[in-house]
Amino acid sequence: MNTLVCYLRYQRHLLYVVFLHLQKTCQHTDSAADVLLQKRGGAGIITLNRPKVLNALSLRMIQQIYPQIKAWEQDPETFLIIIKGTGEKAFCAGGDVRAIADAGKAGDRMTQDYFREEYTLNNAVGTCKKPYVALIDGITMGGGVGLSVHGHFRVATEKTVFAMPETAIGLFPDVGGGYFLPRLSGKIGYLLALTGFRLKGRDVLKAGIATHFVESEKLPDLEKDLIALKSPSKENIADLLSSYHNQTKIDQEKEFVLDEHMEKINSIFSANSMEEIVQKLKQDGSPFAMKQLETMNKMSPTSLKLALRQLREGASMSLQDVFTMEYRLSQACMRGHDFYEGVRAVLIDKDQSPRWKPAALEEVSDEFVDNCFKPLGNNDLKL
């Protein structure tokens, strides 16, 4: 009998050791995932978890985030959704463009799937029925903008760096850039789209991209307070965010970085064509104008022409129609030369010397641009 008891105890101990090991393994696997999806209190929390690559957004992450947002939308016990990034440096520095370029060179259909699924996710953020709070602490560019800017609340900090730098890699300011950029004050959106101009800290709020500004070190407290809200309405969440915002004194007195240039920006970027914008910058001749001209001279001429038309058309479109238009443009870029060359020059060889084809704005014909905007028939994005 004693032998049997000892044996059973030994088996139980063995099972306990195995259980602890499995628990440890599961926790490790979970924390090693590219995106963490958790429910805490009444809040669904999305954590982008690739700090080594500045939380760059992969297709696999998109495929995990989208169904979870949809599930939380239907869940009566989920009252808000919070999205944030891990690490000290970035919320999300953009889409995984290197992987997309590799797929394009290999003829892989990821070049279709990535943009289709990314824009579908961006639209889910823009139409989310539950209050959606993006904590955009650190670098927030490209794909990271698509995960945040269309949501109800965007909380910037002194560490936030916002930019849409796509024209530098032969792409265009996508993820709904055609919708939100032309709706910013004056022609700020056109400057951001064409030059990749970087906004930092409180300027992200002043430009109308963020809705609130909170000290970076206060974000954990803010998150705890958001989770602690009982059955909150959008108004309750707005009140809580405003209370944190009103306590933040960093750069409160500082003038908006573009304030002194606004008249110039509004005049120059109202031009009807890229050639005219360049002409106006040259005529202006101020240090600010020359700096923008120097920057644009490094960008893909094709991308600049696509982006200008994208914003001009997107200004009067619904968000869904903008995504359909941008999907067409994404596929035109995947068929072209400049995207692969831009990724090579900026991200792979890092020589920062892309050889664009065509190399000049005048060589990018209206007919070519028109073709990039044409419907894709059965392959069009349907939302």
C-alpha atoms as a printed R data frame, in Angstrom:
    type eleno elety resid chain resno       x      y       z
1   ATOM     1    CA   MET     A     1   0.000  0.000   0.000
2   ATOM     2    CA   ASN     A     2   2.801  2.405   0.977
3   ATOM     3    CA   THR     A     3   4.526  1.689  -2.288
4   ATOM     4    CA   LEU     A     4   1.367  2.600  -4.191
5   ATOM     5    CA   VAL     A     5   0.952  5.888  -2.233
6   ATOM     6    CA   CYS     A     6   4.590  6.800  -2.874
7   ATOM     7    CA   TYR     A     7   4.176  6.002  -6.546
8   ATOM     8    CA   LEU     A     8   1.019  8.156  -6.825
9   ATOM     9    CA   ARG     A     9   2.753 11.021  -4.995
10  ATOM    10    CA   TYR     A    10   5.716 10.725  -7.322
11  ATOM    11    CA   GLN     A    11   3.382 10.812 -10.367
12  ATOM    12    CA   ARG     A    12   1.570 13.849  -8.963
13  ATOM    13    CA   HIS     A    13   4.900 15.618  -8.378
14  ATOM    14    CA   LEU     A    14   5.954 14.744 -11.918
15  ATOM    15    CA   LEU     A    15   2.709 16.159 -13.343
16  ATOM    16    CA   TYR     A    16   3.195 19.338 -11.301
17  ATOM    17    CA   VAL     A    17   6.750 19.798 -12.654
18  ATOM    18    CA   VAL     A    18   5.483 19.258 -16.215
19  ATOM    19    CA   PHE     A    19   2.642 21.742 -15.599
20  ATOM    20    CA   LEU     A    20   5.072 24.399 -14.314
21  ATOM    21    CA   HIS     A    21   7.327 23.837 -17.307
22  ATOM    22    CA   LEU     A    22   4.398 24.139 -19.726
23  ATOM    23    CA   GLN     A    23   3.149 27.255 -17.976
24  ATOM    24    CA   LYS     A    24   6.610 28.813 -18.230
25  ATOM    25    CA   THR     A    25   6.881 27.825 -21.895
26  ATOM    26    CA   CYS     A    26   3.444 29.236 -22.690
27  ATOM    27    CA   GLN     A    27   4.245 32.516 -20.980
28  ATOM    28    CA   HIS     A    28   7.533 32.708 -22.843
29  ATOM    29    CA   THR     A    29   5.880 31.911 -26.171
30  ATOM    30    CA   ASP     A    30   3.198 34.471 -25.471
31  ATOM    31    CA   SER     A    31   5.640 37.266 -24.614
32  ATOM    32    CA   ALA     A    32   7.696 36.314 -27.689
33  ATOM    33    CA   ALA     A    33   4.668 36.810 -29.955
34  ATOM    34    CA   ASP     A    34   4.781 39.700 -32.442
35  ATOM    35    CA   VAL     A    35   1.526 41.080 -31.072
36  ATOM    36    CA   LEU     A    36  -0.033 40.550 -27.634
37  ATOM    37    CA   LEU     A    37  -3.816 40.564 -27.327
38  ATOM    38    CA   GLN     A    38  -5.172 40.794 -23.792
39  ATOM    39    CA   LYS     A    39  -8.407 41.568 -22.008
40  ATOM    40    CA   ARG     A    40  -8.009 43.559 -18.793
41  ATOM    41    CA   GLY     A    41 -11.116 44.762 -17.015
42  ATOM    42    CA   GLY     A    42 -13.405 46.201 -19.671
43  ATOM    43    CA   ALA     A    43 -10.503 46.968 -22.020
44  ATOM    44    CA   GLY     A    44  -9.146 45.009 -24.956
45  ATOM    45    CA   ILE     A    45  -5.414 45.745 -25.212
46  ATOM    46    CA   ILE     A    46  -3.326 45.342 -28.371
47  ATOM    47    CA   THR     A    47   0.436 45.505 -27.809
48  ATOM    48    CA   LEU     A    48   2.734 45.612 -30.838
49  ATOM    49    CA   ASN     A    49   5.678 43.514 -29.694
50  ATOM    50    CA   ARG     A    50   8.610 43.739 -32.115
51  ATOM    51    CA   PRO     A    51  10.755 46.363 -30.367
52  ATOM    52    CA   LYS     A    52  13.960 45.326 -32.171
53  ATOM    53    CA   VAL     A    53  12.425 46.401 -35.502
54  ATOM    54    CA   LEU     A    54  10.532 49.370 -33.982
55  ATOM    55    CA   ASN     A    55   7.292 47.335 -33.944
56  ATOM    56    CA   ALA     A    56   7.143 47.189 -37.755
57  ATOM    57    CA   LEU     A    57   3.795 45.779 -38.845
58  ATOM    58    CA   SER     A    58   3.975 42.331 -40.448
59  ATOM    59    CA   LEU     A    59   1.198 40.524 -42.326
60  ATOM    60    CA   ARG     A    60   0.965 37.997 -39.487
61  ATOM    61    CA   MET     A    61   0.332 40.814 -36.980
62  ATOM    62    CA   ILE     A    62  -2.388 42.300 -39.204
63  ATOM    63    CA   GLN     A    63  -4.054 38.871 -39.423
64  ATOM    64    CA   GLN     A    64  -4.133 38.600 -35.617
65  ATOM    65    CA   ILE     A    65  -5.257 42.150 -34.828
66  ATOM    66    CA   TYR     A    66  -8.173 42.393 -37.280
67  ATOM    67    CA   PRO     A    67 -10.312 39.459 -36.016
68  ATOM    68    CA   GLN     A    68  -9.623 40.473 -32.408
69  ATOM    69    CA   ILE     A    69 -10.924 44.027 -32.982
70  ATOM    70    CA   LYS     A    70 -14.019 42.542 -34.639
71  ATOM    71    CA   ALA     A    71 -14.549 40.130 -31.711
72  ATOM    72    CA   TRP     A    72 -14.173 42.885 -29.095
73  ATOM    73    CA   GLU     A    73 -16.599 45.053 -31.056
74  ATOM    74    CA   GLN     A    74 -19.274 42.363 -30.573
75  ATOM    75    CA   ASP     A    75 -18.392 41.632 -26.925
76  ATOM    76    CA   PRO     A    76 -20.776 43.369 -24.469
77  ATOM    77    CA   GLU     A    77 -18.074 43.128 -21.758
78  ATOM    78    CA   THR     A    78 -15.500 45.094 -23.788
79  ATOM    79    CA   PHE     A    79 -15.981 48.848 -23.488
80  ATOM    80    CA   LEU     A    80 -12.853 50.204 -25.141
81  ATOM    81    CA   ILE     A    81  -9.800 49.133 -27.136
82  ATOM    82    CA   ILE     A    82  -6.267 50.349 -26.368
83  ATOM    83    CA   ILE     A    83  -3.339 49.926 -28.782
84  ATOM    84    CA   LYS     A    84   0.307 50.559 -27.825
85  ATOM    85    CA   GLY     A    85   3.850 49.468 -28.679
86  ATOM    86    CA   THR     A    86   6.601 47.856 -26.589
87  ATOM    87    CA   GLY     A    87  10.080 49.286 -26.122
88  ATOM    88    CA   GLU     A    88  11.321 52.819 -25.535
89  ATOM    89    CA   LYS     A    89  11.556 53.982 -29.134
90  ATOM    90    CA   ALA     A    90   8.448 53.355 -31.197
91  ATOM    91    CA   PHE     A    91   4.708 52.870 -31.310
92  ATOM    92    CA   CYS     A    92   5.101 51.473 -34.846
93  ATOM    93    CA   ALA     A    93   7.661 52.718 -37.368
94  ATOM    94    CA   GLY     A    94   5.705 51.430 -40.377
95  ATOM    95    CA   GLY     A    95   4.786 48.422 -42.465
96  ATOM    96    CA   ASP     A    96   7.221 45.593 -43.072
97  ATOM    97    CA   VAL     A    97   8.200 46.998 -46.487
98  ATOM    98    CA   ARG     A    98  11.351 44.929 -46.791
99  ATOM    99    CA   ALA     A    99   9.319 41.707 -46.595
100 ATOM   100    CA   ILE     A   100   6.881 43.130 -49.174
101 ATOM   101    CA   ALA     A   101   9.752 44.031 -51.541
102 ATOM   102    CA   ASP     A   102  11.223 40.518 -51.196
103 ATOM   103    CA   ALA     A   103   7.792 39.026 -51.939
104 ATOM   104    CA   GLY     A   104   7.367 41.265 -54.999
105 ATOM   105    CA   LYS     A   105  10.724 40.224 -56.427
106 ATOM   106    CA   ALA     A   106   9.813 36.562 -55.905
107 ATOM   107    CA   GLY     A   107   6.398 37.015 -57.561
108 ATOM   108    CA   ASP     A   108   4.675 36.110 -54.286
109 ATOM   109    CA   ARG     A   109   1.030 37.121 -53.786
110 ATOM   110    CA   MET     A   110   1.896 38.722 -50.446
111 ATOM   111    CA   THR     A   111   2.166 41.988 -52.431
112 ATOM   112    CA   GLN     A   112  -1.610 41.755 -52.905
113 ATOM   113    CA   ASP     A   113  -2.505 40.241 -49.542
114 ATOM   114    CA   TYR     A   114  -0.510 42.622 -47.370
115 ATOM   115    CA   PHE     A   115  -2.094 45.832 -48.683
116 ATOM   116    CA   ARG     A   116  -5.574 44.303 -48.936
117 ATOM   117    CA   GLU     A   117  -5.486 43.086 -45.335
118 ATOM   118    CA   GLU     A   118  -3.718 46.169 -43.966
119 ATOM   119    CA   TYR     A   119  -6.276 48.577 -45.463
120 ATOM   120    CA   THR     A   120  -9.123 46.328 -44.259
121 ATOM   121    CA   LEU     A   121  -7.639 46.593 -40.746
122 ATOM   122    CA   ASN     A   122  -7.206 50.385 -41.082
123 ATOM   123    CA   ASN     A   123 -10.871 50.614 -42.089
124 ATOM   124    CA   ALA     A   124 -11.851 48.509 -39.051
125 ATOM   125    CA   VAL     A   125 -10.049 51.073 -36.864
126 ATOM   126    CA   GLY     A   126 -11.850 53.916 -38.659
127 ATOM   127    CA   THR     A   127 -15.283 52.327 -38.261
128 ATOM   128    CA   CYS     A   128 -14.762 50.736 -34.822
129 ATOM   129    CA   LYS     A   129 -17.956 50.783 -32.737
130 ATOM   130    CA   LYS     A   130 -16.027 50.744 -29.453
131 ATOM   131    CA   PRO     A   131 -13.904 53.734 -28.329
132 ATOM   132    CA   TYR     A   132 -10.389 53.159 -29.698
133 ATOM   133    CA   VAL     A   133  -7.401 54.711 -27.904
134 ATOM   134    CA   ALA     A   134  -3.971 54.704 -29.572
135 ATOM   135    CA   LEU     A   135  -0.996 55.524 -27.339
136 ATOM   136    CA   ILE     A   136   1.395 56.827 -30.002
137 ATOM   137    CA   ASP     A   137   4.508 57.058 -27.825
138 ATOM   138    CA   GLY     A   138   7.698 57.209 -29.922
139 ATOM   139    CA   ILE     A   139   8.117 56.773 -33.687
140 ATOM   140    CA   THR     A   140   4.767 56.614 -35.480
141 ATOM   141    CA   MET     A   141   5.126 56.393 -39.241
142 ATOM   142    CA   GLY     A   142   3.415 54.770 -42.241
143 ATOM   143    CA   GLY     A   143   1.709 51.572 -41.082
144 ATOM   144    CA   GLY     A   144   1.769 52.832 -37.479
145 ATOM   145    CA   VAL     A   145  -0.226 55.872 -38.570
146 ATOM   146    CA   GLY     A   146  -2.814 53.558 -40.176
147 ATOM   147    CA   LEU     A   147  -3.270 51.746 -36.833
148 ATOM   148    CA   SER     A   148  -3.894 54.973 -34.933
149 ATOM   149    CA   VAL     A   149  -4.982 58.038 -36.902
150 ATOM   150    CA   HIS     A   150  -8.457 56.772 -37.893
151 ATOM   151    CA   GLY     A   151  -9.365 55.855 -34.289
152 ATOM   152    CA   HIS     A   152 -11.354 58.025 -31.862
153 ATOM   153    CA   PHE     A   153  -8.411 59.037 -29.642
154 ATOM   154    CA   ARG     A   154  -4.697 59.439 -30.388
155 ATOM   155    CA   VAL     A   155  -2.475 60.241 -27.418
156 ATOM   156    CA   ALA     A   156   0.912 61.729 -28.342
157 ATOM   157    CA   THR     A   157   3.834 62.271 -25.943
158 ATOM   158    CA   GLU     A   158   7.071 64.274 -25.952
159 ATOM   159    CA   LYS     A   159   8.686 61.195 -27.576
160 ATOM   160    CA   THR     A   160   6.276 61.007 -30.522
161 ATOM   161    CA   VAL     A   161   7.795 61.419 -33.981
162 ATOM   162    CA   PHE     A   162   5.186 61.431 -36.753
163 ATOM   163    CA   ALA     A   163   5.936 61.186 -40.468
164 ATOM   164    CA   MET     A   164   4.656 59.757 -43.743
165 ATOM   165    CA   PRO     A   165   8.006 59.137 -45.514
166 ATOM   166    CA   GLU     A   166   6.745 56.840 -48.287
167 ATOM   167    CA   THR     A   167   7.725 58.988 -51.283
168 ATOM   168    CA   ALA     A   168  11.372 58.343 -50.294
169 ATOM   169    CA   ILE     A   169  10.933 54.610 -51.013
170 ATOM   170    CA   GLY     A   170   8.910 54.821 -54.210
171 ATOM   171    CA   LEU     A   171   5.565 54.366 -52.464
172 ATOM   172    CA   PHE     A   172   2.898 56.956 -51.522
173 ATOM   173    CA   PRO     A   173   1.394 58.052 -48.164
174 ATOM   174    CA   ASP     A   174  -1.098 55.191 -47.920
175 ATOM   175    CA   VAL     A   175  -3.022 53.633 -44.967
176 ATOM   176    CA   GLY     A   176  -5.742 56.243 -45.536
177 ATOM   177    CA   GLY     A   177  -3.343 59.160 -46.053
178 ATOM   178    CA   GLY     A   178  -5.544 60.225 -48.949
179 ATOM   179    CA   TYR     A   179  -8.318 60.769 -46.394
180 ATOM   180    CA   PHE     A   180  -6.749 62.332 -43.300
181 ATOM   181    CA   LEU     A   181  -3.900 64.364 -44.843
182 ATOM   182    CA   PRO     A   182  -6.012 66.705 -47.046
183 ATOM   183    CA   ARG     A   183  -8.341 67.248 -44.062
184 ATOM   184    CA   LEU     A   184  -5.590 68.741 -41.857
185 ATOM   185    CA   SER     A   185  -5.458 72.525 -41.438
186 ATOM   186    CA   GLY     A   186  -4.547 74.430 -44.609
187 ATOM   187    CA   LYS     A   187  -2.111 72.505 -46.784
188 ATOM   188    CA   ILE     A   188  -0.122 70.913 -43.932
189 ATOM   189    CA   GLY     A   189  -1.122 67.443 -45.179
190 ATOM   190    CA   TYR     A   190   0.343 68.130 -48.614
191 ATOM   191    CA   LEU     A   191   3.673 69.154 -47.086
192 ATOM   192    CA   LEU     A   192   3.720 66.009 -44.912
193 ATOM   193    CA   ALA     A   193   2.778 63.756 -47.850
194 ATOM   194    CA   LEU     A   194   5.264 65.091 -50.379
195 ATOM   195    CA   THR     A   195   8.306 65.793 -48.201
196 ATOM   196    CA   GLY     A   196   7.968 63.270 -45.342
197 ATOM   197    CA   PHE     A   197   8.320 66.260 -42.949
198 ATOM   198    CA   ARG     A   198   8.646 65.061 -39.336
199 ATOM   199    CA   LEU     A   199   6.456 66.414 -36.557
200 ATOM   200    CA   LYS     A   200   7.605 65.877 -32.975
201 ATOM   201    CA   GLY     A   201   5.951 65.936 -29.559
202 ATOM   202    CA   ARG     A   202   3.267 68.543 -29.024
203 ATOM   203    CA   ASP     A   203   3.432 69.535 -32.721
204 ATOM   204    CA   VAL     A   204   1.687 66.221 -33.533
205 ATOM   205    CA   LEU     A   205  -1.271 67.517 -31.503
206 ATOM   206    CA   LYS     A   206  -1.083 71.044 -32.958
207 ATOM   207    CA   ALA     A   207  -1.172 69.653 -36.502
208 ATOM   208    CA   GLY     A   208  -4.432 67.851 -35.667
209 ATOM   209    CA   ILE     A   209  -3.027 64.313 -35.864
210 ATOM   210    CA   ALA     A   210  -3.160 63.588 -32.112
211 ATOM   211    CA   THR     A   211  -6.238 64.370 -30.017
212 ATOM   212    CA   HIS     A   212  -4.368 64.555 -26.678
213 ATOM   213    CA   PHE     A   213  -0.839 65.127 -25.358
214 ATOM   214    CA   VAL     A   214   0.379 63.312 -22.233
215 ATOM   215    CA   GLU     A   215   3.799 62.850 -20.629
216 ATOM   216    CA   SER     A   216   5.354 59.548 -21.685
217 ATOM   217    CA   GLU     A   217   6.019 58.426 -18.110
218 ATOM   218    CA   LYS     A   218   2.336 58.967 -17.221
219 ATOM   219    CA   LEU     A   219   1.072 56.489 -19.845
220 ATOM   220    CA   PRO     A   220   1.115 53.437 -17.504
221 ATOM   221    CA   ASP     A   221  -1.063 55.389 -15.012
222 ATOM   222    CA   LEU     A   222  -3.356 56.533 -17.807
223 ATOM   223    CA   GLU     A   223  -3.720 52.957 -19.033
224 ATOM   224    CA   LYS     A   224  -4.557 51.738 -15.501
225 ATOM   225    CA   ASP     A   225  -7.184 54.456 -15.133
226 ATOM   226    CA   LEU     A   226  -8.701 53.609 -18.535
227 ATOM   227    CA   ILE     A   227  -8.906 49.914 -17.565
228 ATOM   228    CA   ALA     A   228 -10.489 50.819 -14.213
229 ATOM   229    CA   LEU     A   229 -13.391 52.715 -15.836
230 ATOM   230    CA   LYS     A   230 -16.690 50.920 -15.268
231 ATOM   231    CA   SER     A   231 -18.856 50.646 -18.409
232 ATOM   232    CA   PRO     A   232 -17.429 53.899 -19.783
233 ATOM   233    CA   SER     A   233 -18.977 55.947 -22.560
234 ATOM   234    CA   LYS     A   234 -16.881 57.751 -25.168
235 ATOM   235    CA   GLU     A   235 -17.457 60.925 -23.099
236 ATOM   236    CA   ASN     A   236 -16.063 59.294 -19.918
237 ATOM   237    CA   ILE     A   237 -12.944 58.247 -21.820
238 ATOM   238    CA   ALA     A   238 -12.571 61.725 -23.361
239 ATOM   239    CA   ASP     A   239 -12.861 63.300 -19.884
240 ATOM   240    CA   LEU     A   240 -10.155 61.028 -18.465
241 ATOM   241    CA   LEU     A   241  -7.805 61.709 -21.394
242 ATOM   242    CA   SER     A   242  -8.456 65.455 -21.082
243 ATOM   243    CA   SER     A   243  -7.630 65.409 -17.358
244 ATOM   244    CA   TYR     A   244  -4.203 63.902 -18.122
245 ATOM   245    CA   HIS     A   245  -3.754 66.222 -21.102
246 ATOM   246    CA   ASN     A   246  -4.516 69.320 -19.002
247 ATOM   247    CA   GLN     A   247  -1.881 68.352 -16.419
248 ATOM   248    CA   THR     A   248   0.872 68.090 -19.055
249 ATOM   249    CA   LYS     A   249   2.960 71.257 -19.166
250 ATOM   250    CA   ILE     A   250   5.797 70.094 -21.492
251 ATOM   251    CA   ASP     A   251   6.296 72.555 -24.395
252 ATOM   252    CA   GLN     A   252   3.000 74.225 -23.526
253 ATOM   253    CA   GLU     A   253   4.242 77.692 -24.509
254 ATOM   254    CA   LYS     A   254   6.133 76.525 -27.594
255 ATOM   255    CA   GLU     A   255   4.883 77.765 -30.963
256 ATOM   256    CA   PHE     A   256   3.826 75.203 -33.572
257 ATOM   257    CA   VAL     A   257   6.875 74.408 -35.722
258 ATOM   258    CA   LEU     A   258   5.036 75.295 -38.971
259 ATOM   259    CA   ASP     A   259   3.247 78.421 -37.700
260 ATOM   260    CA   GLU     A   260   5.581 80.972 -39.265
261 ATOM   261    CA   HIS     A   261   5.517 79.108 -42.607
262 ATOM   262    CA   MET     A   262   1.765 78.474 -42.881
263 ATOM   263    CA   GLU     A   263   1.009 81.245 -45.360
264 ATOM   264    CA   LYS     A   264   3.818 79.985 -47.585
265 ATOM   265    CA   ILE     A   265   2.743 76.321 -47.255
266 ATOM   266    CA   ASN     A   266  -0.885 77.150 -48.088
267 ATOM   267    CA   SER     A   267   0.094 79.150 -51.146
268 ATOM   268    CA   ILE     A   268   2.801 76.832 -52.552
269 ATOM   269    CA   PHE     A   269   0.998 73.522 -51.983
270 ATOM   270    CA   SER     A   270  -2.256 74.804 -53.501
271 ATOM   271    CA   ALA     A   271  -0.647 74.445 -56.931
272 ATOM   272    CA   ASN     A   272  -2.320 72.079 -59.404
273 ATOM   273    CA   SER     A   273   0.752 70.057 -60.380
274 ATOM   274    CA   MET     A   274   4.069 68.887 -58.945
275 ATOM   275    CA   GLU     A   275   5.927 70.939 -61.551
276 ATOM   276    CA   GLU     A   276   4.049 74.037 -60.384
277 ATOM   277    CA   ILE     A   277   4.841 73.298 -56.709
278 ATOM   278    CA   VAL     A   278   8.539 73.013 -57.583
279 ATOM   279    CA   GLN     A   279   8.339 76.284 -59.527
280 ATOM   280    CA   LYS     A   280   6.682 78.062 -56.611
281 ATOM   281    CA   LEU     A   281   9.302 76.773 -54.150
282 ATOM   282    CA   LYS     A   282  12.086 78.057 -56.415
283 ATOM   283    CA   GLN     A   283  10.374 81.437 -56.784
284 ATOM   284    CA   ASP     A   284   9.905 81.722 -53.027
285 ATOM   285    CA   GLY     A   285  13.611 81.135 -52.417
286 ATOM   286    CA   SER     A   286  13.398 81.271 -48.600
287 ATOM   287    CA   PRO     A   287  15.527 78.835 -46.545
288 ATOM   288    CA   PHE     A   288  12.338 76.920 -45.642
289 ATOM   289    CA   ALA     A   289  11.259 76.631 -49.300
290 ATOM   290    CA   MET     A   290  14.755 75.591 -50.419
291 ATOM   291    CA   LYS     A   291  14.892 72.894 -47.719
292 ATOM   292    CA   GLN     A   292  11.578 71.396 -48.930
293 ATOM   293    CA   LEU     A   293  12.775 71.549 -52.533
294 ATOM   294    CA   GLU     A   294  16.034 69.800 -51.639
295 ATOM   295    CA   THR     A   295  14.044 67.058 -49.849
296 ATOM   296    CA   MET     A   296  11.597 66.580 -52.734
297 ATOM   297    CA   ASN     A   297  14.454 66.315 -55.219
298 ATOM   298    CA   LYS     A   298  15.445 63.072 -53.456
299 ATOM   299    CA   MET     A   299  11.951 61.566 -53.679
300 ATOM   300    CA   SER     A   300  10.611 59.306 -56.423
301 ATOM   301    CA   PRO     A   301   9.113 61.597 -59.120
302 ATOM   302    CA   THR     A   302   6.454 58.947 -59.791
303 ATOM   303    CA   SER     A   303   5.548 58.781 -56.081
304 ATOM   304    CA   LEU     A   304   5.266 62.568 -55.857
305 ATOM   305    CA   LYS     A   305   2.814 62.709 -58.766
306 ATOM   306    CA   LEU     A   306   0.745 59.816 -57.407
307 ATOM   307    CA   ALA     A   307   0.657 61.345 -53.907
308 ATOM   308    CA   LEU     A   308  -0.443 64.796 -55.074
309 ATOM   309    CA   ARG     A   309  -3.337 63.361 -57.061
310 ATOM   310    CA   GLN     A   310  -4.185 60.909 -54.241
311 ATOM   311    CA   LEU     A   311  -4.653 63.808 -51.792
312 ATOM   312    CA   ARG     A   312  -6.524 66.032 -54.235
313 ATOM   313    CA   GLU     A   313  -9.001 63.236 -55.026
314 ATOM   314    CA   GLY     A   314  -9.155 61.853 -51.481
315 ATOM   315    CA   ALA     A   315 -10.176 65.265 -50.083
316 ATOM   316    CA   SER     A   316 -13.775 64.665 -51.212
317 ATOM   317    CA   MET     A   317 -13.959 60.848 -50.864
318 ATOM   318    CA   SER     A   318 -15.247 58.620 -48.066
319 ATOM   319    CA   LEU     A   319 -12.637 56.693 -46.066
320 ATOM   320    CA   GLN     A   320 -13.703 53.443 -47.778
321 ATOM   321    CA   ASP     A   321 -13.369 54.921 -51.272
322 ATOM   322    CA   VAL     A   322  -9.913 56.239 -50.337
323 ATOM   323    CA   PHE     A   323  -8.792 52.731 -49.348
324 ATOM   324    CA   THR     A   324 -10.092 51.348 -52.649
325 ATOM   325    CA   MET     A   325  -8.138 54.037 -54.523
326 ATOM   326    CA   GLU     A   326  -5.003 53.415 -52.447
327 ATOM   327    CA   TYR     A   327  -5.180 49.676 -53.051
328 ATOM   328    CA   ARG     A   328  -5.083 50.364 -56.805
329 ATOM   329    CA   LEU     A   329  -2.057 52.615 -56.291
330 ATOM   330    CA   SER     A   330  -0.314 50.012 -54.119
331 ATOM   331    CA   GLN     A   331  -0.626 47.420 -56.880
332 ATOM   332    CA   ALA     A   332   0.673 49.912 -59.466
333 ATOM   333    CA   CYS     A   333   3.727 50.473 -57.244
334 ATOM   334    CA   MET     A   334   4.230 46.710 -56.879
335 ATOM   335    CA   ARG     A   335   4.275 46.412 -60.689
336 ATOM   336    CA   GLY     A   336   6.720 49.290 -61.078
337 ATOM   337    CA   HIS     A   337  10.432 49.936 -60.532
338 ATOM   338    CA   ASP     A   338  10.742 52.665 -57.897
339 ATOM   339    CA   PHE     A   339   9.433 50.817 -54.825
340 ATOM   340    CA   TYR     A   340  12.052 48.060 -55.114
341 ATOM   341    CA   GLU     A   341  14.774 50.602 -55.854
342 ATOM   342    CA   GLY     A   342  13.708 52.787 -52.910
343 ATOM   343    CA   VAL     A   343  13.741 49.865 -50.463
344 ATOM   344    CA   ARG     A   344  17.181 48.854 -51.770
345 ATOM   345    CA   ALA     A   345  18.633 52.369 -51.379
346 ATOM   346    CA   VAL     A   346  17.086 53.218 -48.006
347 ATOM   347    CA   LEU     A   347  16.766 49.892 -46.177
348 ATOM   348    CA   ILE     A   348  19.038 47.276 -47.767
349 ATOM   349    CA   ASP     A   349  22.225 48.843 -49.173
350 ATOM   350    CA   LYS     A   350  21.521 52.093 -47.275
351 ATOM   351    CA   ASP     A   351  23.473 54.129 -49.827
352 ATOM   352    CA   GLN     A   352  20.600 56.670 -49.875
353 ATOM   353    CA   SER     A   353  21.143 57.048 -53.645
354 ATOM   354    CA   PRO     A   354  18.069 55.624 -55.388
355 ATOM   355    CA   ARG     A   355  18.111 55.621 -59.192
356 ATOM   356    CA   TRP     A   356  14.514 56.484 -59.985
357 ATOM   357    CA   LYS     A   357  12.902 55.581 -63.318
358 ATOM   358    CA   PRO     A   358  11.722 57.991 -64.667
359 ATOM   359    CA   ALA     A   359  14.289 60.283 -63.040
360 ATOM   360    CA   ALA     A   360  12.427 63.600 -63.515
361 ATOM   361    CA   LEU     A   361   8.873 64.832 -62.867
362 ATOM   362    CA   GLU     A   362   8.498 65.907 -66.509
363 ATOM   363    CA   GLU     A   363   9.048 62.306 -67.611
364 ATOM   364    CA   VAL     A   364   6.133 60.949 -65.536
365 ATOM   365    CA   SER     A   365   3.247 61.271 -67.991
366 ATOM   366    CA   ASP     A   366  -0.367 62.053 -67.084
367 ATOM   367    CA   GLU     A   367  -1.339 58.900 -68.967
368 ATOM   368    CA   PHE     A   368   0.899 56.781 -66.713
369 ATOM   369    CA   VAL     A   369  -0.582 58.401 -63.585
370 ATOM   370    CA   ASP     A   370  -4.144 57.851 -64.904
371 ATOM   371    CA   ASN     A   371  -3.395 54.147 -65.403
372 ATOM   372    CA   CYS     A   372  -2.300 53.775 -61.759
373 ATOM   373    CA   PHE     A   373  -5.753 54.946 -60.600
374 ATOM   374    CA   LYS     A   374  -7.742 52.591 -62.871
375 ATOM   375    CA   PRO     A   375 -10.066 49.981 -61.298
376 ATOM   376    CA   LEU     A   376  -8.707 46.440 -60.911
377 ATOM   377    CA   GLY     A   377 -11.965 44.653 -61.773
378 ATOM   378    CA   ASN     A   378 -12.413 41.581 -59.579
379 ATOM   379    CA   ASN     A   379  -9.149 42.375 -57.797
380 ATOM   380    CA   ASP     A   380 -10.377 45.723 -56.447
381 ATOM   381    CA   LEU     A   381 -10.486 46.147 -52.684
382 ATOM   382    CA   LYS     A   382 -14.052 45.771 -51.443
383 ATOM   383    CA   LEU     A   383 -14.896 47.038 -47.963
